[in-house]
Amino acid sequence: MKRTLGGTSRKRKRTSGFRARMRNPDGQNVISARRRKGRYRLSVS
């Protein structure tokens, strides 16, 4: 039987992708905080 732990990239991008983050002010705060911190990856996508 197949495990359900595989992780779906579509779901991941829809919930925590860059465009999903930019959709509302809180997500924009997340992106700007990660920019300030100097993160190499701002989001998963």
PQR file of N, CA, C, O and H, with PARSE charges and radii, in Angstrom:
ATOM      1  N   MET A   1       0.836  -1.199   0.000 -0.4000 1.5000
ATOM      2  CA  MET A   1       0.000   0.000   0.000 -0.0000 2.0000
ATOM      3  C   MET A   1       0.878   1.260   0.000  0.5500 1.7000
ATOM      4  O   MET A   1       1.967   1.282   0.575 -0.5500 1.4000
ATOM      5  N   LYS A   2       0.382   2.282  -0.646 -0.4000 1.5000
ATOM      6  CA  LYS A   2       1.149   3.503  -0.769 -0.0000 2.0000
ATOM      7  C   LYS A   2       1.006   4.383   0.475  0.5500 1.7000
ATOM      8  O   LYS A   2      -0.070   4.476   1.065 -0.5500 1.4000
ATOM      9  H   LYS A   2      -0.502   2.265  -1.113  0.4000 1.0000
ATOM     10  N   ARG A   3       2.103   5.022   0.858 -0.4000 1.5000
ATOM     11  CA  ARG A   3       2.047   5.942   1.998 -0.0000 2.0000
ATOM     12  C   ARG A   3       1.506   7.293   1.553  0.5500 1.7000
ATOM     13  O   ARG A   3       1.659   7.675   0.393 -0.5500 1.4000
ATOM     14  H   ARG A   3       2.977   4.946   0.379  0.4000 1.0000
ATOM     15  N   THR A   4       0.878   8.012   2.468 -0.4000 1.5000
ATOM     16  CA  THR A   4       0.303   9.310   2.111 -0.0000 2.0000
ATOM     17  C   THR A   4       1.237  10.450   2.497  0.5500 1.7000
ATOM     18  O   THR A   4       0.834  11.613   2.520 -0.5500 1.4000
ATOM     19  H   THR A   4       0.754   7.702   3.410  0.4000 1.0000
ATOM     20  N   LEU A   5       2.483  10.113   2.799 -0.4000 1.5000
ATOM     21  CA  LEU A   5       3.416  11.118   3.298 -0.0000 2.0000
ATOM     22  C   LEU A   5       4.237  11.762   2.183  0.5500 1.7000
ATOM     23  O   LEU A   5       5.158  12.535   2.449 -0.5500 1.4000
ATOM     24  H   LEU A   5       2.811   9.168   2.781  0.4000 1.0000
ATOM     25  N   GLY A   6       3.895  11.438   0.926 -0.4000 1.5000
ATOM     26  CA  GLY A   6       4.720  11.870  -0.192 -0.0000 2.0000
ATOM     27  C   GLY A   6       4.866  13.369  -0.345  0.5500 1.7000
ATOM     28  O   GLY A   6       5.930  13.842  -0.746 -0.5500 1.4000
ATOM     29  H   GLY A   6       3.146  10.810   0.710  0.4000 1.0000
ATOM     30  N   GLY A   7       3.833  14.126  -0.037 -0.4000 1.5000
ATOM     31  CA  GLY A   7       3.899  15.565  -0.195 -0.0000 2.0000
ATOM     32  C   GLY A   7       3.565  15.973  -1.610  0.5500 1.7000
ATOM     33  O   GLY A   7       4.229  15.537  -2.550 -0.5500 1.4000
ATOM     34  H   GLY A   7       2.969  13.742   0.290  0.4000 1.0000
ATOM     35  N   THR A   8       2.552  16.798  -1.781 -0.4000 1.5000
ATOM     36  CA  THR A   8       2.170  17.210  -3.122 -0.0000 2.0000
ATOM     37  C   THR A   8       2.668  18.620  -3.371  0.5500 1.7000
ATOM     38  O   THR A   8       2.423  19.531  -2.580 -0.5500 1.4000
ATOM     39  H   THR A   8       2.013  17.152  -1.017  0.4000 1.0000
ATOM     40  N   SER A   9       3.371  18.787  -4.485 -0.4000 1.5000
ATOM     41  CA  SER A   9       3.979  20.077  -4.773 -0.0000 2.0000
ATOM     42  C   SER A   9       2.934  21.132  -5.082  0.5500 1.7000
ATOM     43  O   SER A   9       3.155  22.309  -4.796 -0.5500 1.4000
ATOM     44  H   SER A   9       3.570  18.047  -5.127  0.4000 1.0000
ATOM     45  N   ARG A  10       1.811  20.752  -5.654 -0.4000 1.5000
ATOM     46  CA  ARG A  10       0.770  21.729  -5.978 -0.0000 2.0000
ATOM     47  C   ARG A  10       0.201  22.337  -4.701  0.5500 1.7000
ATOM     48  O   ARG A  10       0.060  23.554  -4.585 -0.5500 1.4000
ATOM     49  H   ARG A  10       1.631  19.796  -5.887  0.4000 1.0000
ATOM     50  N   LYS A  11      -0.123  21.468  -3.745 -0.4000 1.5000
ATOM     51  CA  LYS A  11      -0.660  21.929  -2.461 -0.0000 2.0000
ATOM     52  C   LYS A  11       0.354  22.820  -1.737  0.5500 1.7000
ATOM     53  O   LYS A  11      -0.001  23.848  -1.161 -0.5500 1.4000
ATOM     54  H   LYS A  11      -0.008  20.479  -3.839  0.4000 1.0000
ATOM     55  N   ARG A  12       1.612  22.405  -1.780 -0.4000 1.5000
ATOM     56  CA  ARG A  12       2.673  23.142  -1.097 -0.0000 2.0000
ATOM     57  C   ARG A  12       2.828  24.540  -1.682  0.5500 1.7000
ATOM     58  O   ARG A  12       2.976  25.518  -0.948 -0.5500 1.4000
ATOM     59  H   ARG A  12       1.901  21.570  -2.248  0.4000 1.0000
ATOM     60  N   LYS A  13       2.793  24.625  -3.010 -0.4000 1.5000
ATOM     61  CA  LYS A  13       2.938  25.920  -3.661 -0.0000 2.0000
ATOM     62  C   LYS A  13       1.712  26.790  -3.451  0.5500 1.7000
ATOM     63  O   LYS A  13       1.822  28.010  -3.327 -0.5500 1.4000
ATOM     64  H   LYS A  13       2.673  23.831  -3.606  0.4000 1.0000
ATOM     65  N   ARG A  14       0.546  26.164  -3.413 -0.4000 1.5000
ATOM     66  CA  ARG A  14      -0.686  26.934  -3.239 -0.0000 2.0000
ATOM     67  C   ARG A  14      -0.782  27.541  -1.850  0.5500 1.7000
ATOM     68  O   ARG A  14      -1.325  28.633  -1.681 -0.5500 1.4000
ATOM     69  H   ARG A  14       0.456  25.173  -3.514  0.4000 1.0000
ATOM     70  N   THR A  15      -0.257  26.836  -0.856 -0.4000 1.5000
ATOM     71  CA  THR A  15      -0.372  27.343   0.511 -0.0000 2.0000
ATOM     72  C   THR A  15       0.811  28.207   0.905  0.5500 1.7000
ATOM     73  O   THR A  15       0.633  29.235   1.559 -0.5500 1.4000
ATOM     74  H   THR A  15       0.184  25.949  -0.994  0.4000 1.0000
ATOM     75  N   SER A  16       2.017  27.811   0.520 -0.4000 1.5000
ATOM     76  CA  SER A  16       3.188  28.556   0.990 -0.0000 2.0000
ATOM     77  C   SER A  16       4.121  28.979  -0.136  0.5500 1.7000
ATOM     78  O   SER A  16       5.312  29.194   0.089 -0.5500 1.4000
ATOM     79  H   SER A  16       2.163  26.976  -0.011  0.4000 1.0000
ATOM     80  N   GLY A  17       3.583  29.098  -1.351 -0.4000 1.5000
ATOM     81  CA  GLY A  17       4.372  29.593  -2.471 -0.0000 2.0000
ATOM     82  C   GLY A  17       4.469  31.113  -2.433  0.5500 1.7000
ATOM     83  O   GLY A  17       3.815  31.764  -1.618 -0.5500 1.4000
ATOM     84  H   GLY A  17       2.616  28.923  -1.534  0.4000 1.0000
ATOM     85  N   PHE A  18       5.285  31.671  -3.313 -0.4000 1.5000
ATOM     86  CA  PHE A  18       5.510  33.116  -3.323 -0.0000 2.0000
ATOM     87  C   PHE A  18       4.223  33.892  -3.601  0.5500 1.7000
ATOM     88  O   PHE A  18       3.923  34.875  -2.924 -0.5500 1.4000
ATOM     89  H   PHE A  18       5.816  31.142  -3.975  0.4000 1.0000
ATOM     90  N   ARG A  19       3.466  33.439  -4.606 -0.4000 1.5000
ATOM     91  CA  ARG A  19       2.252  34.174  -4.975 -0.0000 2.0000
ATOM     92  C   ARG A  19       1.186  34.061  -3.905  0.5500 1.7000
ATOM     93  O   ARG A  19       0.397  34.985  -3.707 -0.5500 1.4000
ATOM     94  H   ARG A  19       3.709  32.640  -5.156  0.4000 1.0000
ATOM     95  N   ALA A  20       1.160  32.938  -3.219 -0.4000 1.5000
ATOM     96  CA  ALA A  20       0.214  32.764  -2.113 -0.0000 2.0000
ATOM     97  C   ALA A  20       0.565  33.709  -0.970  0.5500 1.7000
ATOM     98  O   ALA A  20      -0.325  34.257  -0.319 -0.5500 1.4000
ATOM     99  H   ALA A  20       1.801  32.187  -3.380  0.4000 1.0000
ATOM    100  N   ARG A  21       1.862  33.902  -0.725 -0.4000 1.5000
ATOM    101  CA  ARG A  21       2.304  34.805   0.331 -0.0000 2.0000
ATOM    102  C   ARG A  21       1.966  36.261   0.003  0.5500 1.7000
ATOM    103  O   ARG A  21       1.548  37.025   0.872 -0.5500 1.4000
ATOM    104  H   ARG A  21       2.584  33.458  -1.254  0.4000 1.0000
ATOM    105  N   MET A  22       2.155  36.630  -1.272 -0.4000 1.5000
ATOM    106  CA  MET A  22       1.924  38.018  -1.663 -0.0000 2.0000
ATOM    107  C   MET A  22       0.435  38.364  -1.705  0.5500 1.7000
ATOM    108  O   MET A  22       0.071  39.532  -1.837 -0.5500 1.4000
ATOM    109  H   MET A  22       2.495  36.009  -1.978  0.4000 1.0000
ATOM    110  N   ARG A  23      -0.414  37.360  -1.594 -0.4000 1.5000
ATOM    111  CA  ARG A  23      -1.850  37.586  -1.721 -0.0000 2.0000
ATOM    112  C   ARG A  23      -2.437  38.398  -0.569  0.5500 1.7000
ATOM    113  O   ARG A  23      -3.391  39.149  -0.777 -0.5500 1.4000
ATOM    114  H   ARG A  23      -0.118  36.411  -1.487  0.4000 1.0000
ATOM    115  N   ASN A  24      -1.897  38.268   0.630 -0.4000 1.5000
ATOM    116  CA  ASN A  24      -2.437  39.047   1.750 -0.0000 2.0000
ATOM    117  C   ASN A  24      -1.308  39.727   2.530  0.5500 1.7000
ATOM    118  O   ASN A  24      -0.150  39.326   2.416 -0.5500 1.4000
ATOM    119  H   ASN A  24      -1.123  37.658   0.799  0.4000 1.0000
ATOM    120  N   PRO A  25      -1.635  40.746   3.314 -0.5600 1.5000
ATOM    121  CA  PRO A  25      -0.624  41.558   4.009  0.2800 2.0000
ATOM    122  C   PRO A  25       0.285  40.756   4.940  0.5500 1.7000
ATOM    123  O   PRO A  25       1.480  41.036   5.031 -0.5500 1.4000
ATOM    124  N   ASP A  26      -0.272  39.765   5.628 -0.4000 1.5000
ATOM    125  CA  ASP A  26       0.545  38.969   6.546 -0.0000 2.0000
ATOM    126  C   ASP A  26       1.615  38.180   5.799  0.5500 1.7000
ATOM    127  O   ASP A  26       2.753  38.062   6.252 -0.5500 1.4000
ATOM    128  H   ASP A  26      -1.243  39.537   5.553  0.4000 1.0000
ATOM    129  N   GLY A  27       1.225  37.647   4.650 -0.4000 1.5000
ATOM    130  CA  GLY A  27       2.182  36.912   3.832 -0.0000 2.0000
ATOM    131  C   GLY A  27       3.261  37.833   3.293  0.5500 1.7000
ATOM    132  O   GLY A  27       4.422  37.439   3.184 -0.5500 1.4000
ATOM    133  H   GLY A  27       0.300  37.743   4.282  0.4000 1.0000
ATOM    134  N   GLN A  28       2.881  39.060   2.954 -0.4000 1.5000
ATOM    135  CA  GLN A  28       3.846  40.045   2.486 -0.0000 2.0000
ATOM    136  C   GLN A  28       4.832  40.383   3.588  0.5500 1.7000
ATOM    137  O   GLN A  28       6.015  40.603   3.325 -0.5500 1.4000
ATOM    138  H   GLN A  28       1.938  39.380   3.043  0.4000 1.0000
ATOM    139  N   ASN A  29       4.342  40.426   4.837 -0.4000 1.5000
ATOM    140  CA  ASN A  29       5.234  40.649   5.974 -0.0000 2.0000
ATOM    141  C   ASN A  29       6.246  39.521   6.106  0.5500 1.7000
ATOM    142  O   ASN A  29       7.413  39.748   6.423 -0.5500 1.4000
ATOM    143  H   ASN A  29       3.382  40.248   5.051  0.4000 1.0000
ATOM    144  N   VAL A  30       5.780  38.302   5.858 -0.4000 1.5000
ATOM    145  CA  VAL A  30       6.667  37.136   5.921 -0.0000 2.0000
ATOM    146  C   VAL A  30       7.795  37.278   4.902  0.5500 1.7000
ATOM    147  O   VAL A  30       8.967  37.080   5.225 -0.5500 1.4000
ATOM    148  H   VAL A  30       4.832  38.117   5.600  0.4000 1.0000
ATOM    149  N   ILE A  31       7.428  37.622   3.668 -0.4000 1.5000
ATOM    150  CA  ILE A  31       8.420  37.760   2.599 -0.0000 2.0000
ATOM    151  C   ILE A  31       9.412  38.874   2.916  0.5500 1.7000
ATOM    152  O   ILE A  31      10.618  38.707   2.737 -0.5500 1.4000
ATOM    153  H   ILE A  31       6.477  37.783   3.405  0.4000 1.0000
ATOM    154  N   SER A  32       8.895  40.020   3.392 -0.4000 1.5000
ATOM    155  CA  SER A  32       9.786  41.142   3.679 -0.0000 2.0000
ATOM    156  C   SER A  32      10.695  40.837   4.864  0.5500 1.7000
ATOM    157  O   SER A  32      11.843  41.281   4.894 -0.5500 1.4000
ATOM    158  H   SER A  32       7.915  40.155   3.537  0.4000 1.0000
ATOM    159  N   ALA A  33      10.194  40.084   5.841 -0.4000 1.5000
ATOM    160  CA  ALA A  33      11.022  39.694   6.983 -0.0000 2.0000
ATOM    161  C   ALA A  33      12.153  38.776   6.524  0.5500 1.7000
ATOM    162  O   ALA A  33      13.286  38.893   6.991 -0.5500 1.4000
ATOM    163  H   ALA A  33       9.262  39.723   5.817  0.4000 1.0000
ATOM    164  N   ARG A  34      11.836  37.866   5.610 -0.4000 1.5000
ATOM    165  CA  ARG A  34      12.854  36.950   5.096 -0.0000 2.0000
ATOM    166  C   ARG A  34      13.854  37.698   4.221  0.5500 1.7000
ATOM    167  O   ARG A  34      15.030  37.334   4.177 -0.5500 1.4000
ATOM    168  H   ARG A  34      10.915  37.771   5.231  0.4000 1.0000
ATOM    169  N   ARG A  35      13.395  38.750   3.517 -0.4000 1.5000
ATOM    170  CA  ARG A  35      14.307  39.595   2.740 -0.0000 2.0000
ATOM    171  C   ARG A  35      15.268  40.325   3.675  0.5500 1.7000
ATOM    172  O   ARG A  35      16.473  40.370   3.431 -0.5500 1.4000
ATOM    173  H   ARG A  35      12.440  39.045   3.553  0.4000 1.0000
ATOM    174  N   ARG A  36      14.714  40.902   4.759 -0.4000 1.5000
ATOM    175  CA  ARG A  36      15.533  41.619   5.737 -0.0000 2.0000
ATOM    176  C   ARG A  36      16.592  40.714   6.345  0.5500 1.7000
ATOM    177  O   ARG A  36      17.741  41.112   6.535 -0.5500 1.4000
ATOM    178  H   ARG A  36      13.735  40.865   4.957  0.4000 1.0000
ATOM    179  N   LYS A  37      16.184  39.502   6.643 -0.4000 1.5000
ATOM    180  CA  LYS A  37      17.086  38.543   7.279 -0.0000 2.0000
ATOM    181  C   LYS A  37      18.156  38.054   6.307  0.5500 1.7000
ATOM    182  O   LYS A  37      19.201  37.550   6.716 -0.5500 1.4000
ATOM    183  H   LYS A  37      15.251  39.178   6.488  0.4000 1.0000
ATOM    184  N   GLY A  38      17.875  38.213   5.002 -0.4000 1.5000
ATOM    185  CA  GLY A  38      18.840  37.804   3.990 -0.0000 2.0000
ATOM    186  C   GLY A  38      18.745  36.332   3.637  0.5500 1.7000
ATOM    187  O   GLY A  38      19.746  35.684   3.331 -0.5500 1.4000
ATOM    188  H   GLY A  38      17.025  38.623   4.669  0.4000 1.0000
ATOM    189  N   ARG A  39      17.541  35.821   3.682 -0.4000 1.5000
ATOM    190  CA  ARG A  39      17.332  34.409   3.347 -0.0000 2.0000
ATOM    191  C   ARG A  39      17.617  34.178   1.875  0.5500 1.7000
ATOM    192  O   ARG A  39      17.290  35.005   1.024 -0.5500 1.4000
ATOM    193  H   ARG A  39      16.728  36.347   3.930  0.4000 1.0000
ATOM    194  N   TYR A  40      18.241  33.019   1.587 -0.4000 1.5000
ATOM    195  CA  TYR A  40      18.507  32.656   0.193 -0.0000 2.0000
ATOM    196  C   TYR A  40      17.199  32.318  -0.498  0.5500 1.7000
ATOM    197  O   TYR A  40      16.985  32.705  -1.647 -0.5500 1.4000
ATOM    198  H   TYR A  40      18.507  32.348   2.278  0.4000 1.0000
ATOM    199  N   ARG A  41      16.312  31.590   0.198 -0.4000 1.5000
ATOM    200  CA  ARG A  41      14.991  31.249  -0.345 -0.0000 2.0000
ATOM    201  C   ARG A  41      13.936  32.055   0.383  0.5500 1.7000
ATOM    202  O   ARG A  41      13.832  31.984   1.608 -0.5500 1.4000
ATOM    203  H   ARG A  41      16.486  31.275   1.131  0.4000 1.0000
ATOM    204  N   LEU A  42      13.156  32.819  -0.357 -0.4000 1.5000
ATOM    205  CA  LEU A  42      12.088  33.602   0.263 -0.0000 2.0000
ATOM    206  C   LEU A  42      10.857  32.755   0.510  0.5500 1.7000
ATOM    207  O   LEU A  42      10.146  32.949   1.496 -0.5500 1.4000
ATOM    208  H   LEU A  42      13.240  32.877  -1.351  0.4000 1.0000
ATOM    209  N   SER A  43      10.604  31.805  -0.396 -0.4000 1.5000
ATOM    210  CA  SER A  43       9.458  30.907  -0.245 -0.0000 2.0000
ATOM    211  C   SER A  43       9.797  29.594  -0.936  0.5500 1.7000
ATOM    212  O   SER A  43      10.887  29.436  -1.486 -0.5500 1.4000
ATOM    213  H   SER A  43      11.182  31.646  -1.197  0.4000 1.0000
ATOM    214  N   VAL A  44       8.857  28.653  -0.906 -0.4000 1.5000
ATOM    215  CA  VAL A  44       9.152  27.334  -1.464 -0.0000 2.0000
ATOM    216  C   VAL A  44       9.262  27.328  -2.978  0.5500 1.7000
ATOM    217  O   VAL A  44      10.011  26.533  -3.544 -0.5500 1.4000
ATOM    218  H   VAL A  44       7.971  28.782  -0.459  0.4000 1.0000
ATOM    219  N   SER A  45       8.508  28.224  -3.648 -0.4000 1.5000
ATOM    220  CA  SER A  45       8.545  28.197  -5.113 -0.0000 2.0000
ATOM    221  C   SER A  45       9.562  29.188  -5.661  0.5500 1.7000
ATOM    222  O   SER A  45       9.725  29.297  -6.876 -0.5500 1.4000
ATOM    223  H   SER A  45       7.899  28.870  -3.187  0.4000 1.0000
TER
END
